[in-house]
């Protein structure tokens, strides 16, 4: 079975925005990673993402500390992940109710819990931040974007993802955390193989870099010996900024040991 190698992440303001509305929460010892992207143009996007990331990370930490065993990990964590995502939503709503100037704030959320020795993982997701799996040299998006354009792609076979990428409606969310309607989280689980990595990121990364570019950067970085765990992420952020840096950029990597 693979062993958890590292959990690391970084966030960058980018080249255009005046503030960073992305938030990142990590607990490497417990295998927890949370990426949140506050809704730009709305009140308190940065506050919403901070509240959500911190709340989800804390709730997941409590759940794992209560029972960190490998037996039944995914069955146990799936409902707890959904509770953590919805708990983060509730905390944003509560904050907005006591600070009216923040009413209407919202955020995406993508959270992952990776068991350190069994390879079991659980992901919770709302919005258009993403989780990818890198397995045997292939980068696969494993979360579904909660966007209007994604709905159009799924209902119109003539609309390619490449064309949709440049649509003015590409980032129009169909659900997020913090607004009046409670979201329905996507909850996924699986088993990592030896050498697998997982990339969690905000749309500030995928909006600047094609998937094949991200994979190339990561593969090249993984192949270099004796580098720090942050190097692959630093290279992703630098490439996104070089491509324009039009948004805040956040990326986190969860890596398992190879055979």
C-alpha positions, 0 to 999 in steps of 0.5 A, a space after each residue: 500500500 502507498 504511504 502518504 508522502 506530503 501534503 503541501 500548498 500555496 496561494 498567490 494574489 496573482 497579477 491583477 487582483 488587489 486582494 487574495 480571496 482564495 484561502 487554503 487550510 492544511 493539516 499534513 499530519 492528518 492528511 487534510 487539504 482544503 481550497 476555497 475561492 471567495 466569490 469575486 465582486 461580492 461582499 466579503 469573498 475573502 472572509 467567506 473563503 477563510 471561514 469555509 476553509 478553516 471550518 471544514 479543516 477543523 471539523 474534518 480534524 475532529 472527525 479523524 482524531 475521533 477515529 483514525 483507523 484505516 478500517 471503514 475509512 471511506 464509509 466513515 468519512 463520506 458522511 462526515 465530509 458532507 457534514 463538514 462542507 455543509 457546516 462550513 456553509 452554515 458558519 458563513 451564513 451565521 457570520 453574514 447574519 451578525 455582520 450585515 455588510 457581509 450578507 451575500 458572501 460566498 465561496 467555493 470549497 474543495 476538501 480532501 482527506 487522505 489516509 496516511 497508510 492505506 491510500 484511502 481518500 475522500 473528497 468533498 466539493 462545491 463550486 468550480 475549484 477542482 481536484 485532479 488525480 495524477 495516476 500513471 502519468 495521466 492527469 484526470 479531473 475528478 470533481 465536477 464544476 458547478 457551473 452553468 457552462 458545465 451544464 451546457 457541455 453535458 447537454 450539448 455534445 457539440 459544445 467542446 470543453 475547449 470552446 467553453 473554456 473561453 466563454 464569458 459564462 465559464 465561471 458562472 456558478 450554479 451553487 456555492 457555499 454561503 448563499 441562501 440556498 443550501 448546496 448539495 456537495 459532491 462527495 467522492 472516495 477512492 484508493 490511491 495507488 503507489 506514486 499517485 498525486 492529487 492536485 487541488 486548485 482554484 480556478 485562478 490556476 486552471 483559468 491560466 493553464 491547460 491541463 496538459 501544461 499543468 501535467 507537464 510542469 508536475 511531471 518534470 518537477 516530480 522527476 527531479 531528485 532532492 527537491 522541496 515539496 513546495 517546488 512543484 506548486 511554486 512552478 505552477 503558480 509562476 507559470 499561471 502568473 507568466 500566463 497573465 495571473 488574471 485571478 488569485 491562484 491557489 494550489 495544493 498537492 497530496 502525494 503518495 510514495 512510489 513503489 
